[in-house]
Amino acid sequence: MSAKEIGRRLCLLACLAVFCVIFFSVFPTGCLFKRLTGVPCPSCGMTRAWFAVLRLDLAGAFALHPLFWCVPLVGLLLAFGRGKVLFWGCVAAGALFLAVYLWRMAQYFPTVSPMDYDYTSLLARLMGWSAGG
């Protein structure tokens, strides 16, 4: 891979990061999965964790999502990884996210944000569930 191609890929990653910060600042969408099901997804808290990093609040970032630091590594892996490195890197990242998700669900679900249950979700409203029972 040439230096020019590496530069292009790094520039693309930086532009994507800036776009995400601007997009989530202007349109705080929240987690679509959680809005539909009420259950947090494996990446719930990730956006808030990165906003905490931007405020230099690393303890807060780790509390919101302990794997926030993996995002740039996965981005680099997707941009530059090839063959077995790409495959096994994605498998390792997926396994790590799954393990941390299961641990967070066991520790914090359904009462501690961001792993709390959303009683205003579409599923909860369709099923007639409420915060009281």
The first five atom37 places (N, CA, C, CB, O) and aatype in JSON, in Angstrom:
{
  "aatype": [12, 15, 0, 11, 6, 9, 7, 1, 1, 10, 4, 10, 10, 0, 4, 10, 0, 19, 13, 4, 19, 9, 13, 13, 15, 19, 13, 14, 16, 7, 4, 10, 13, 11, 1, 10, 16, 7, 19, 14, 4, 14, 15, 4, 7, 12, 16, 1, 0, 17, 13, 0, 19, 10, 1, 10, 3, 10, 0, 7, 0, 13, 0, 10, 8, 14, 10, 13, 17, 4, 19, 14, 10, 19, 7, 10, 10, 10, 0, 13, 7, 1, 7, 11, 19, 10, 13, 17, 7, 4, 19, 0, 0, 7, 0, 10, 13, 10, 0, 19, 18, 10, 17, 1, 12, 0, 5, 18, 13, 14, 16, 19, 15, 14, 12, 3, 18, 3, 18, 16, 15, 10, 10, 0, 1, 10, 12, 7, 17, 15, 0, 7, 7],
  "atom_mask": [
    [1, 1, 1, 1, 1],
    [1, 1, 1, 1, 1],
    [1, 1, 1, 1, 1],
    [1, 1, 1, 1, 1],
    [1, 1, 1, 1, 1],
    [1, 1, 1, 1, 1],
    [1, 1, 1, 0, 1],
    [1, 1, 1, 1, 1],
    [1, 1, 1, 1, 1],
    [1, 1, 1, 1, 1],
    [1, 1, 1, 1, 1],
    [1, 1, 1, 1, 1],
    [1, 1, 1, 1, 1],
    [1, 1, 1, 1, 1],
    [1, 1, 1, 1, 1],
    [1, 1, 1, 1, 1],
    [1, 1, 1, 1, 1],
    [1, 1, 1, 1, 1],
    [1, 1, 1, 1, 1],
    [1, 1, 1, 1, 1],
    [1, 1, 1, 1, 1],
    [1, 1, 1, 1, 1],
    [1, 1, 1, 1, 1],
    [1, 1, 1, 1, 1],
    [1, 1, 1, 1, 1],
    [1, 1, 1, 1, 1],
    [1, 1, 1, 1, 1],
    [1, 1, 1, 1, 1],
    [1, 1, 1, 1, 1],
    [1, 1, 1, 0, 1],
    [1, 1, 1, 1, 1],
    [1, 1, 1, 1, 1],
    [1, 1, 1, 1, 1],
    [1, 1, 1, 1, 1],
    [1, 1, 1, 1, 1],
    [1, 1, 1, 1, 1],
    [1, 1, 1, 1, 1],
    [1, 1, 1, 0, 1],
    [1, 1, 1, 1, 1],
    [1, 1, 1, 1, 1],
    [1, 1, 1, 1, 1],
    [1, 1, 1, 1, 1],
    [1, 1, 1, 1, 1],
    [1, 1, 1, 1, 1],
    [1, 1, 1, 0, 1],
    [1, 1, 1, 1, 1],
    [1, 1, 1, 1, 1],
    [1, 1, 1, 1, 1],
    [1, 1, 1, 1, 1],
    [1, 1, 1, 1, 1],
    [1, 1, 1, 1, 1],
    [1, 1, 1, 1, 1],
    [1, 1, 1, 1, 1],
    [1, 1, 1, 1, 1],
    [1, 1, 1, 1, 1],
    [1, 1, 1, 1, 1],
    [1, 1, 1, 1, 1],
    [1, 1, 1, 1, 1],
    [1, 1, 1, 1, 1],
    [1, 1, 1, 0, 1],
    [1, 1, 1, 1, 1],
    [1, 1, 1, 1, 1],
    [1, 1, 1, 1, 1],
    [1, 1, 1, 1, 1],
    [1, 1, 1, 1, 1],
    [1, 1, 1, 1, 1],
    [1, 1, 1, 1, 1],
    [1, 1, 1, 1, 1],
    [1, 1, 1, 1, 1],
    [1, 1, 1, 1, 1],
    [1, 1, 1, 1, 1],
    [1, 1, 1, 1, 1],
    [1, 1, 1, 1, 1],
    [1, 1, 1, 1, 1],
    [1, 1, 1, 0, 1],
    [1, 1, 1, 1, 1],
    [1, 1, 1, 1, 1],
    [1, 1, 1, 1, 1],
    [1, 1, 1, 1, 1],
    [1, 1, 1, 1, 1],
    [1, 1, 1, 0, 1],
    [1, 1, 1, 1, 1],
    [1, 1, 1, 0, 1],
    [1, 1, 1, 1, 1],
    [1, 1, 1, 1, 1],
    [1, 1, 1, 1, 1],
    [1, 1, 1, 1, 1],
    [1, 1, 1, 1, 1],
    [1, 1, 1, 0, 1],
    [1, 1, 1, 1, 1],
    [1, 1, 1, 1, 1],
    [1, 1, 1, 1, 1],
    [1, 1, 1, 1, 1],
    [1, 1, 1, 0, 1],
    [1, 1, 1, 1, 1],
    [1, 1, 1, 1, 1],
    [1, 1, 1, 1, 1],
    [1, 1, 1, 1, 1],
    [1, 1, 1, 1, 1],
    [1, 1, 1, 1, 1],
    [1, 1, 1, 1, 1],
    [1, 1, 1, 1, 1],
    [1, 1, 1, 1, 1],
    [1, 1, 1, 1, 1],
    [1, 1, 1, 1, 1],
    [1, 1, 1, 1, 1],
    [1, 1, 1, 1, 1],
    [1, 1, 1, 1, 1],
    [1, 1, 1, 1, 1],
    [1, 1, 1, 1, 1],
    [1, 1, 1, 1, 1],
    [1, 1, 1, 1, 1],
    [1, 1, 1, 1, 1],
    [1, 1, 1, 1, 1],
    [1, 1, 1, 1, 1],
    [1, 1, 1, 1, 1],
    [1, 1, 1, 1, 1],
    [1, 1, 1, 1, 1],
    [1, 1, 1, 1, 1],
    [1, 1, 1, 1, 1],
    [1, 1, 1, 1, 1],
    [1, 1, 1, 1, 1],
    [1, 1, 1, 1, 1],
    [1, 1, 1, 1, 1],
    [1, 1, 1, 1, 1],
    [1, 1, 1, 1, 1],
    [1, 1, 1, 1, 1],
    [1, 1, 1, 0, 1],
    [1, 1, 1, 1, 1],
    [1, 1, 1, 1, 1],
    [1, 1, 1, 1, 1],
    [1, 1, 1, 0, 1],
    [1, 1, 1, 0, 1]
  ],
  "atom_positions": [
    [[0.86, -1.17, 0.0], [0.0, 0.0, 0.0], [0.91, 1.24, 0.0], [-0.98, 0.0, 1.24], [1.85, 1.34, 0.79]],
    [[0.61, 2.16, -0.89], [1.45, 3.35, -1.02], [1.15, 4.35, 0.1], [1.24, 4.0, -2.39], [0.11, 4.29, 0.76]],
    [[2.08, 5.26, 0.28], [1.91, 6.3, 1.29], [0.7, 7.17, 0.95], [3.18, 7.17, 1.4], [0.0, 7.65, 1.84]],
    [[0.46, 7.38, -0.34], [-0.68, 8.18, -0.76], [-2.0, 7.49, -0.39], [-0.62, 8.44, -2.29], [-2.94, 8.14, 0.07]],
    [[-2.06, 6.17, -0.58], [-3.27, 5.41, -0.23], [-3.48, 5.41, 1.28], [-3.18, 3.96, -0.76], [-4.62, 5.52, 1.75]],
    [[-2.42, 5.28, 2.05], [-2.51, 5.33, 3.51], [-3.04, 6.7, 3.95], [-1.13, 5.05, 4.17], [-3.91, 6.79, 4.82]],
    [[-2.51, 7.75, 3.35], [-2.97, 9.1, 3.65], [-4.44, 9.29, 3.33], [0.0, 0.0, 0.0], [-5.18, 9.91, 4.1]],
    [[-4.87, 8.76, 2.18], [-6.29, 8.85, 1.81], [-7.18, 8.13, 2.81], [-6.5, 8.25, 0.41], [-8.23, 8.65, 3.19]],
    [[-6.78, 6.97, 3.24], [-7.6, 6.2, 4.19], [-7.65, 6.87, 5.56], [-7.05, 4.77, 4.33], [-8.69, 6.9, 6.2]],
    [[-6.52, 7.41, 6.0], [-6.51, 8.13, 7.28], [-7.37, 9.39, 7.21], [-5.07, 8.49, 7.68], [-8.07, 9.72, 8.16]],
    [[-7.32, 10.07, 6.08], [-8.15, 11.27, 5.9], [-9.63, 10.89, 5.9], [-7.78, 11.98, 4.57], [-10.45, 11.6, 6.49]],
    [[-9.97, 9.79, 5.25], [-11.35, 9.32, 5.24], [-11.82, 8.97, 6.66], [-11.49, 8.09, 4.32], [-12.95, 9.32, 7.04]],
    [[-10.99, 8.31, 7.45], [-11.34, 7.98, 8.83], [-11.54, 9.25, 9.66], [-10.26, 7.1, 9.47], [-12.47, 9.33, 10.45]],
    [[-10.66, 10.23, 9.48], [-10.78, 11.49, 10.22], [-12.06, 12.22, 9.83], [-9.56, 12.39, 9.97], [-12.76, 12.75, 10.69]],
    [[-12.38, 12.25, 8.54], [-13.61, 12.89, 8.09], [-14.84, 12.18, 8.64], [-13.68, 12.93, 6.55], [-15.82, 12.82, 9.02]],
    [[-14.8, 10.87, 8.69], [-15.91, 10.1, 9.24], [-16.09, 10.41, 10.73], [-15.68, 8.59, 9.03], [-17.22, 10.54, 11.21]],
    [[-15.0, 10.51, 11.46], [-15.07, 10.84, 12.89], [-15.66, 12.23, 13.1], [-13.67, 10.75, 13.54], [-16.51, 12.41, 13.97]],
    [[-15.23, 13.2, 12.32], [-15.75, 14.56, 12.44], [-17.24, 14.58, 12.08], [-14.96, 15.54, 11.52], [-18.03, 15.23, 12.76]],
    [[-17.62, 13.87, 11.02], [-19.03, 13.78, 10.64], [-19.86, 13.21, 11.78], [-19.19, 12.93, 9.38], [-20.93, 13.73, 12.09]],
    [[-19.38, 12.13, 12.41], [-20.13, 11.51, 13.51], [-20.31, 12.48, 14.68], [-19.42, 10.24, 14.0], [-21.4, 12.56, 15.25]],
    [[-19.26, 13.2, 15.03], [-19.36, 14.17, 16.13], [-20.39, 15.24, 15.8], [-17.99, 14.81, 16.43], [-21.23, 15.58, 16.63]],
    [[-20.33, 15.77, 14.59], [-21.27, 16.82, 14.19], [-22.69, 16.26, 14.12], [-20.87, 17.44, 12.83], [-23.62, 16.88, 14.63]],
    [[-22.85, 15.11, 13.49], [-24.18, 14.52, 13.33], [-24.84, 14.25, 14.68], [-24.09, 13.23, 12.53], [-25.99, 14.61, 14.9]],
    [[-24.11, 13.61, 15.59], [-24.71, 13.27, 16.88], [-24.83, 14.48, 17.81], [-23.88, 12.2, 17.56], [-25.56, 14.42, 18.8]],
    [[-24.13, 15.57, 17.5], [-24.34, 16.81, 18.25], [-25.61, 17.51, 17.81], [-23.13, 17.75, 18.09], [-26.36, 18.05, 18.63]],
    [[-25.86, 17.5, 16.51], [-27.02, 18.19, 15.96], [-28.28, 17.33, 16.08], [-26.77, 18.56, 14.51], [-29.35, 17.85, 16.38]],
    [[-28.14, 16.03, 15.83], [-29.29, 15.11, 15.86], [-29.05, 14.01, 16.9], [-29.52, 14.48, 14.45], [-28.6, 12.93, 16.55]],
    [[-29.36, 14.28, 18.16], [-29.15, 13.24, 19.18], [-30.2, 12.14, 19.05], [-29.19, 13.85, 20.61], [-31.24, 12.18, 19.7]],
    [[-29.91, 11.17, 18.2], [-30.9, 10.17, 17.82], [-31.11, 9.1, 18.89], [-30.48, 9.52, 16.54], [-32.21, 8.56, 18.99]],
    [[-30.12, 8.79, 19.66], [-30.24, 7.67, 20.59], [-30.12, 6.36, 19.84], [0.0, 0.0, 0.0], [-29.85, 6.33, 18.64]],
    [[-30.31, 5.29, 20.56], [-30.15, 3.95, 20.01], [-31.47, 3.48, 19.4], [-29.67, 2.96, 21.1], [-32.47, 3.35, 20.11]],
    [[-31.48, 3.22, 18.11], [-32.69, 2.77, 17.43], [-33.14, 1.41, 17.98], [-32.44, 2.67, 15.91], [-34.33, 1.2, 18.17]],
    [[-32.21, 0.5, 18.23], [-32.55, -0.82, 18.77], [-33.27, -0.68, 20.11], [-31.29, -1.68, 18.93], [-34.27, -1.35, 20.36]],
    [[-32.73, 0.19, 20.98], [-33.34, 0.38, 22.29], [-34.69, 1.08, 22.17], [-32.41, 1.2, 23.19], [-35.61, 0.78, 22.94]],
    [[-34.82, 1.99, 21.23], [-36.11, 2.67, 21.04], [-37.19, 1.71, 20.55], [-35.96, 3.81, 20.04], [-38.37, 1.89, 20.85]],
    [[-36.79, 0.68, 19.8], [-37.76, -0.28, 19.31], [-38.08, -1.37, 20.33], [-37.26, -0.92, 18.03], [-39.24, -1.7, 20.56]],
    [[-37.02, -1.92, 20.96], [-37.21, -3.08, 21.84], [-37.23, -2.73, 23.32], [-36.13, -4.09, 21.59], [-37.8, -3.47, 24.13]],
    [[-36.61, -1.62, 23.68], [-36.46, -1.26, 25.09], [-35.19, -1.8, 25.7], [0.0, 0.0, 0.0], [-34.77, -1.36, 26.77]],
    [[-34.57, -2.76, 25.03], [-33.35, -3.41, 25.53], [-32.13, -2.73, 24.92], [-33.36, -4.93, 25.2], [-32.11, -2.46, 23.72]],
    [[-31.11, -2.45, 25.72], [-29.91, -1.81, 25.17], [-29.15, -2.75, 24.23], [-28.99, -1.36, 26.31], [-29.14, -3.96, 24.41]],
    [[-28.52, -2.17, 23.24], [-27.71, -2.95, 22.29], [-26.27, -3.01, 22.8], [-27.78, -2.32, 20.85], [-25.93, -2.31, 23.75]],
    [[-25.41, -3.84, 22.19], [-24.02, -3.95, 22.65], [-23.23, -2.64, 22.61], [-23.31, -4.97, 21.84], [-22.22, -2.5, 23.31]],
    [[-23.66, -1.69, 21.79], [-22.91, -0.43, 21.72], [-23.6, 0.71, 22.48], [-22.71, -0.03, 20.28], [-23.16, 1.85, 22.38]],
    [[-24.66, 0.41, 23.22], [-25.34, 1.47, 23.97], [-24.37, 2.17, 24.91], [-26.53, 0.89, 24.76], [-23.64, 1.54, 25.67]],
    [[-24.39, 3.48, 24.85], [-23.5, 4.29, 25.66], [-22.24, 4.73, 24.93], [0.0, 0.0, 0.0], [-21.48, 5.55, 25.45]],
    [[-22.01, 4.19, 23.74], [-20.77, 4.49, 23.01], [-20.68, 5.96, 22.6], [-20.67, 3.6, 21.77], [-19.63, 6.58, 22.76]],
    [[-21.76, 6.52, 22.08], [-21.73, 7.93, 21.66], [-21.49, 8.83, 22.87], [-23.04, 8.32, 20.95], [-20.67, 9.74, 22.81]],
    [[-22.21, 8.57, 23.95], [-22.02, 9.37, 25.16], [-20.61, 9.19, 25.72], [-23.06, 8.99, 26.23], [-20.03, 10.13, 26.26]],
    [[-20.05, 7.99, 25.58], [-18.68, 7.75, 26.04], [-17.7, 8.62, 25.25], [-18.3, 6.26, 25.9], [-16.77, 9.19, 25.83]],
    [[-17.89, 8.71, 23.94], [-16.98, 9.53, 23.14], [-17.16, 11.02, 23.41], [-17.2, 9.25, 21.66], [-16.19, 11.78, 23.34]],
    [[-18.38, 11.45, 23.72], [-18.55, 12.85, 24.12], [-17.86, 13.1, 25.45], [-20.06, 13.21, 24.21], [-17.33, 14.19, 25.67]],
    [[-17.85, 12.11, 26.33], [-17.11, 12.24, 27.6], [-15.61, 12.34, 27.32], [-17.41, 11.04, 28.53], [-14.92, 13.11, 27.98]],
    [[-15.11, 11.57, 26.36], [-13.69, 11.66, 25.98], [-13.38, 13.07, 25.47], [-13.34, 10.6, 24.9], [-12.34, 13.63, 25.81]],
    [[-14.27, 13.62, 24.67], [-14.04, 14.97, 24.15], [-14.02, 16.01, 25.26], [-15.11, 15.32, 23.12], [-13.4, 17.06, 25.12]],
    [[-14.72, 15.72, 26.38], [-14.68, 16.6, 27.56], [-13.51, 16.24, 28.49], [-16.01, 16.51, 28.33], [-13.37, 16.81, 29.57]],
    [[-12.68, 15.28, 28.05], [-11.53, 14.78, 28.82], [-11.96, 14.07, 30.11], [-10.57, 15.93, 29.15], [-11.22, 14.07, 31.09]],
    [[-13.14, 13.49, 30.1], [-13.67, 12.74, 31.24], [-13.53, 11.24, 30.93], [-15.17, 13.12, 31.52], [-14.5, 10.59, 30.55]],
    [[-12.31, 10.71, 31.1], [-12.07, 9.32, 30.77], [-12.79, 8.36, 31.71], [-10.58, 9.03, 30.79], [-13.26, 7.3, 31.28]],
    [[-12.89, 8.71, 32.98], [-13.61, 7.85, 33.93], [-15.08, 7.76, 33.53], [-13.48, 8.4, 35.38], [-15.67, 6.68, 33.57]],
    [[-15.66, 8.87, 33.15], [-17.05, 8.87, 32.68], [-17.2, 8.06, 31.41], [0.0, 0.0, 0.0], [-18.2, 7.35, 31.24]],
    [[-16.22, 8.15, 30.51], [-16.28, 7.4, 29.26], [-16.25, 5.9, 29.54], [-15.11, 7.79, 28.34], [-17.03, 5.14, 28.95]],
    [[-15.36, 5.47, 30.43], [-15.3, 4.05, 30.78], [-16.59, 3.59, 31.44], [-14.11, 3.78, 31.7], [-17.02, 2.45, 31.23]],
    [[-17.21, 4.44, 32.24], [-18.47, 4.08, 32.89], [-19.6, 3.93, 31.88], [-18.84, 5.13, 33.95], [-20.46, 3.06, 32.03]],
    [[-19.61, 4.77, 30.85], [-20.67, 4.73, 29.85], [-20.51, 3.55, 28.89], [-20.7, 6.02, 29.07], [-21.49, 2.9, 28.54]],
    [[-19.28, 3.28, 28.47], [-19.0, 2.09, 27.66], [-17.51, 1.78, 27.76], [-19.42, 2.31, 26.16], [-16.68, 2.52, 27.25]],
    [[-17.16, 0.66, 28.44], [-15.76, 0.36, 28.67], [-14.95, 0.04, 27.42], [-15.66, -0.78, 29.6], [-13.72, -0.04, 27.49]],
    [[-15.58, -0.13, 26.28], [-14.84, -0.44, 25.05], [-14.8, 0.73, 24.07], [-15.46, -1.64, 24.37], [-14.58, 0.53, 22.87]],
    [[-15.01, 1.95, 24.57], [-14.98, 3.1, 23.66], [-13.66, 3.2, 22.92], [-15.24, 4.4, 24.43], [-13.62, 3.64, 21.78]],
    [[-12.6, 2.8, 23.57], [-11.25, 2.89, 22.99], [-11.05, 1.92, 21.82], [-10.21, 2.61, 24.06], [-10.11, 2.08, 21.05]],
    [[-11.93, 0.93, 21.67], [-11.8, -0.03, 20.57], [-12.23, 0.55, 19.23], [-12.62, -1.26, 20.86], [-11.8, 0.06, 18.18]],
    [[-13.06, 1.56, 19.25], [-13.61, 2.09, 18.0], [-12.52, 2.55, 17.03], [-14.56, 3.25, 18.3], [-12.56, 2.17, 15.86]],
    [[-11.54, 3.36, 17.47], [-10.49, 3.74, 16.52], [-9.67, 2.54, 16.03], [-9.57, 4.77, 17.15], [-9.23, 2.51, 14.88]],
    [[-9.46, 1.57, 16.91], [-8.7, 0.38, 16.51], [-9.46, -0.43, 15.46], [-8.4, -0.5, 17.74], [-8.86, -0.91, 14.5]],
    [[-10.75, -0.59, 15.65], [-11.57, -1.3, 14.67], [-11.61, -0.51, 13.36], [-13.01, -1.53, 15.2], [-11.56, -1.1, 12.28]],
    [[-11.69, 0.81, 13.45], [-11.65, 1.64, 12.24], [-10.35, 1.45, 11.47], [0.0, 0.0, 0.0], [-10.36, 1.32, 10.25]],
    [[-9.23, 1.43, 12.19], [-7.94, 1.19, 11.53], [-7.88, -0.21, 10.95], [-6.78, 1.4, 12.53], [-7.36, -0.41, 9.85]],
    [[-8.4, -1.18, 11.68], [-8.43, -2.55, 11.19], [-9.24, -2.65, 9.9], [-9.01, -3.5, 12.26], [-8.81, -3.29, 8.94]],
    [[-10.4, -2.01, 9.87], [-11.23, -2.06, 8.66], [-10.58, -1.31, 7.5], [-12.61, -1.47, 8.96], [-10.74, -1.69, 6.34]],
    [[-9.86, -0.24, 7.82], [-9.23, 0.55, 6.75], [-7.98, -0.12, 6.2], [-8.87, 1.94, 7.27], [-7.7, -0.03, 5.0]],
    [[-7.22, -0.79, 7.06], [-5.92, -1.3, 6.62], [-5.76, -2.81, 6.71], [-4.85, -0.65, 7.42], [-4.81, -3.36, 6.16]],
    [[-6.66, -3.48, 7.39], [-6.54, -4.93, 7.56], [-6.8, -5.68, 6.27], [0.0, 0.0, 0.0], [-7.58, -5.24, 5.42]],
    [[-6.13, -6.8, 6.13], [-6.28, -7.63, 4.94], [-6.33, -9.1, 5.37], [-5.11, -7.39, 3.92], [-5.69, -9.49, 6.35]],
    [[-7.07, -9.88, 4.65], [-7.06, -11.33, 4.81], [-7.36, -11.8, 6.22], [0.0, 0.0, 0.0], [-8.36, -11.4, 6.83]],
    [[-6.48, -12.65, 6.72], [-6.68, -13.26, 8.04], [-6.63, -12.23, 9.16], [-5.64, -14.33, 8.29], [-7.34, -12.37, 10.16]],
    [[-5.81, -11.21, 9.02], [-5.73, -10.17, 10.05], [-7.07, -9.46, 10.18], [-4.61, -9.15, 9.72], [-7.55, -9.24, 11.29]],
    [[-7.67, -9.12, 9.07], [-8.98, -8.47, 9.08], [-10.03, -9.41, 9.67], [-9.38, -8.04, 7.65], [-10.81, -9.0, 10.54]],
    [[-10.06, -10.64, 9.2], [-11.06, -11.59, 9.67], [-10.94, -11.83, 11.18], [-10.93, -12.91, 8.92], [-11.92, -11.68, 11.91]],
    [[-9.76, -12.2, 11.64], [-9.58, -12.54, 13.06], [-9.67, -11.3, 13.94], [-8.25, -13.24, 13.28], [-10.08, -11.39, 15.1]],
    [[-9.29, -10.15, 13.43], [-9.46, -8.91, 14.18], [-10.92, -8.6, 14.41], [0.0, 0.0, 0.0], [-11.32, -8.19, 15.5]],
    [[-11.73, -8.79, 13.37], [-13.18, -8.57, 13.51], [-13.81, -9.61, 14.44], [-13.88, -8.62, 12.14], [-14.7, -9.28, 15.22]],
    [[-13.36, -10.85, 14.35], [-13.87, -11.89, 15.25], [-13.52, -11.55, 16.69], [-13.3, -13.28, 14.87], [-14.36, -11.67, 17.58]],
    [[-12.28, -11.14, 16.93], [-11.85, -10.78, 18.29], [-12.63, -9.59, 18.82], [-10.35, -10.48, 18.32], [-13.07, -9.59, 19.97]],
    [[-12.8, -8.56, 18.0], [-13.56, -7.38, 18.42], [-15.02, -7.76, 18.71], [-13.5, -6.27, 17.34], [-15.59, -7.31, 19.71]],
    [[-15.61, -8.57, 17.86], [-16.99, -9.01, 18.08], [-17.13, -9.82, 19.36], [0.0, 0.0, 0.0], [-18.08, -9.62, 20.12]],
    [[-16.2, -10.72, 19.61], [-16.24, -11.54, 20.83], [-16.07, -10.67, 22.07], [-15.15, -12.63, 20.79], [-16.74, -10.88, 23.08]],
    [[-15.16, -9.69, 21.99], [-14.95, -8.79, 23.11], [-16.2, -7.96, 23.4], [-13.76, -7.87, 22.84], [-16.6, -7.81, 24.55]],
    [[-16.82, -7.42, 22.35], [-18.05, -6.65, 22.53], [-19.17, -7.51, 23.11], [-18.49, -6.03, 21.2], [-19.91, -7.06, 23.97]],
    [[-19.28, -8.75, 22.63], [-20.32, -9.65, 23.15], [-20.09, -9.96, 24.62], [-20.36, -10.94, 22.33], [-21.03, -9.95, 25.42]],
    [[-18.85, -10.25, 24.99], [-18.53, -10.57, 26.39], [-18.82, -9.38, 27.3], [-17.06, -10.99, 26.52], [-19.4, -9.55, 28.37]],
    [[-18.42, -8.19, 26.88], [-18.66, -7.0, 27.7], [-20.16, -6.69, 27.76], [-17.89, -5.78, 27.13], [-20.66, -6.26, 28.8]],
    [[-20.87, -6.91, 26.66], [-22.32, -6.69, 26.65], [-23.01, -7.62, 27.65], [-22.88, -6.93, 25.23], [-23.85, -7.17, 28.44]],
    [[-22.67, -8.88, 27.63], [-23.28, -9.83, 28.55], [-22.96, -9.48, 30.0], [-22.81, -11.26, 28.24], [-23.82, -9.58, 30.87]],
    [[-21.72, -9.07, 30.25], [-21.34, -8.66, 31.6], [-22.13, -7.43, 32.05], [-19.83, -8.38, 31.67], [-22.63, -7.38, 33.17]],
    [[-22.23, -6.43, 31.15], [-22.97, -5.22, 31.49], [-24.45, -5.5, 31.7], [-22.81, -4.17, 30.39], [-25.07, -4.92, 32.6]],
    [[-25.03, -6.39, 30.9], [-26.44, -6.75, 31.08], [-26.62, -7.44, 32.44], [-26.92, -7.68, 29.94], [-27.59, -7.14, 33.14]],
    [[-25.72, -8.33, 32.81], [-25.84, -9.04, 34.09], [-25.66, -8.08, 35.26], [-24.8, -10.16, 34.17], [-26.31, -8.25, 36.3]],
    [[-24.79, -7.09, 35.12], [-24.5, -6.16, 36.21], [-25.53, -5.03, 36.34], [-23.13, -5.57, 36.02], [-25.9, -4.66, 37.45]],
    [[-25.99, -4.49, 35.22], [-26.71, -3.22, 35.26], [-28.15, -3.25, 34.76], [-25.98, -2.24, 34.47], [-28.95, -2.4, 35.15]],
    [[-28.5, -4.21, 33.92], [-29.85, -4.25, 33.36], [-30.83, -4.66, 34.45], [-29.92, -5.23, 32.16], [-30.51, -5.58, 35.19]],
    [[-31.97, -4.06, 34.59], [-32.64, -3.07, 33.75], [-32.67, -1.67, 34.35], [-34.04, -3.52, 33.47], [-33.48, -0.85, 33.92]],
    [[-31.82, -1.36, 35.34], [-32.01, -0.09, 36.05], [-30.92, 0.95, 35.88], [-32.15, -0.37, 37.47], [-31.19, 2.13, 36.12]],
    [[-29.72, 0.59, 35.47], [-28.61, 1.54, 35.42], [-28.35, 1.98, 33.99], [-27.34, 0.92, 36.04], [-28.11, 1.15, 33.11]],
    [[-28.4, 3.29, 33.75], [-28.14, 3.85, 32.43], [-26.68, 3.65, 32.06], [-28.52, 5.35, 32.38], [-25.83, 3.78, 32.94]],
    [[-26.35, 3.35, 30.84], [-27.19, 3.23, 29.65], [-27.78, 1.83, 29.45], [-26.38, 3.61, 28.44], [-28.36, 1.55, 28.4]],
    [[-27.63, 0.95, 30.44], [-28.12, -0.42, 30.29], [-29.53, -0.59, 30.87], [-27.17, -1.4, 30.97], [-29.94, -1.7, 31.17]],
    [[-30.26, 0.51, 31.03], [-31.6, 0.44, 31.59], [-32.62, 0.06, 30.52], [-31.97, 1.79, 32.23], [-32.36, 0.17, 29.32]],
    [[-33.78, -0.37, 30.98], [-34.86, -0.72, 30.06], [-35.66, 0.53, 29.74], [-35.78, -1.82, 30.67], [-35.96, 1.33, 30.63]],
    [[-35.99, 0.7, 28.47], [-36.77, 1.86, 28.03], [-38.24, 1.49, 27.96], [-36.26, 2.37, 26.65], [-38.7, 0.85, 27.01]],
    [[-38.98, 1.9, 28.98], [-40.4, 1.58, 29.05], [-41.24, 2.38, 28.04], [-40.92, 1.83, 30.44], [-42.44, 2.14, 27.9]],
    [[-40.61, 3.34, 27.35], [-41.33, 4.09, 26.32], [-41.05, 3.52, 24.93], [-40.94, 5.57, 26.37], [-41.47, 4.11, 23.93]],
    [[-40.35, 2.39, 24.85], [-40.03, 1.79, 23.56], [-41.3, 1.32, 22.85], [-39.06, 0.61, 23.74], [-42.36, 1.17, 23.46]],
    [[-41.17, 1.11, 21.56], [-42.3, 0.65, 20.77], [-42.83, -0.68, 21.3], [-41.9, 0.52, 19.28], [-44.04, -0.85, 21.44]],
    [[-41.95, -1.62, 21.59], [-42.37, -2.93, 22.09], [-43.1, -2.81, 23.42], [-41.16, -3.86, 22.24], [-44.14, -3.44, 23.63]],
    [[-42.57, -2.0, 24.33], [-43.21, -1.82, 25.64], [-44.6, -1.22, 25.49], [-42.34, -0.94, 26.55], [-45.53, -1.61, 26.19]],
    [[-44.73, -0.26, 24.58], [-46.04, 0.36, 24.37], [-47.02, -0.62, 23.73], [-45.9, 1.62, 23.51], [-48.2, -0.65, 24.08]],
    [[-46.53, -1.41, 22.77], [-47.4, -2.4, 22.12], [-47.85, -3.48, 23.1], [-46.67, -3.04, 20.93], [-48.98, -3.97, 23.01]],
    [[-46.97, -3.85, 24.02], [-47.28, -4.91, 24.98], [-48.02, -4.37, 26.21], [-46.0, -5.61, 25.42], [-48.51, -5.15, 27.03]],
    [[-48.11, -3.05, 26.33], [-48.79, -2.45, 27.46], [-47.99, -2.47, 28.74], [0.0, 0.0, 0.0], [-48.55, -2.39, 29.84]],
    [[-46.64, -2.59, 28.61], [-45.79, -2.6, 29.8], [-45.57, -1.18, 30.26], [-44.42, -3.3, 29.51], [-45.57, -0.25, 29.46]],
    [[-45.39, -1.01, 31.56], [-45.11, 0.32, 32.11], [-44.01, 0.18, 33.13], [-46.37, 0.97, 32.74], [-43.64, -0.93, 33.51]],
    [[-43.48, 1.32, 33.57], [-42.39, 1.3, 34.55], [-42.82, 0.66, 35.86], [-41.89, 2.71, 34.81], [-41.97, 0.18, 36.62]],
    [[-44.08, 0.65, 36.13], [-44.57, 0.1, 37.39], [-44.77, -1.41, 37.35], [0.0, 0.0, 0.0], [-45.01, -2.01, 38.39]],
    [[-44.7, -2.03, 36.22], [-44.92, -3.45, 36.21], [-45.23, -3.95, 34.86], [0.0, 0.0, 0.0], [-45.45, -5.14, 34.68]]
  ]
}
